């Protein structure tokens, strides 16, 4: 196995271990994170029905075109997601870091969402 395949497999195993304990509902959806090399994606998911309630990414609103670091882009994505969630009358979420370590872009996303008004 290549080293990248090992890293992906390790992250997936960690994510499954987290998902055993975390499930989103209509009242308190799961705040899921996916981090690619270029972009960051975040969703609020109702696991009872399997539907995405709100989503945001660094591709939206010209966030990626701005001349700022990916960590700063992540913070803007968190604030955008929080704004959309509050418009959809969602205030409280369960944070699912997706198997990623809680630092860097994932931490900035969470802090941006908290600044935007989400509680978790």
Secondary structure, DSSP 8 states (H G I E B T S, - for coil): --HHHHHHHHHHHHHHHHHTT----SSS-EEEEEE-SS-EEEEEEETTTTEEEEEEETTGGGTTTSSS-HHHHHHHHHHHHHHHHHHTT--B-EEE-TT--SSTHHHHHHHHHHHHT-B-
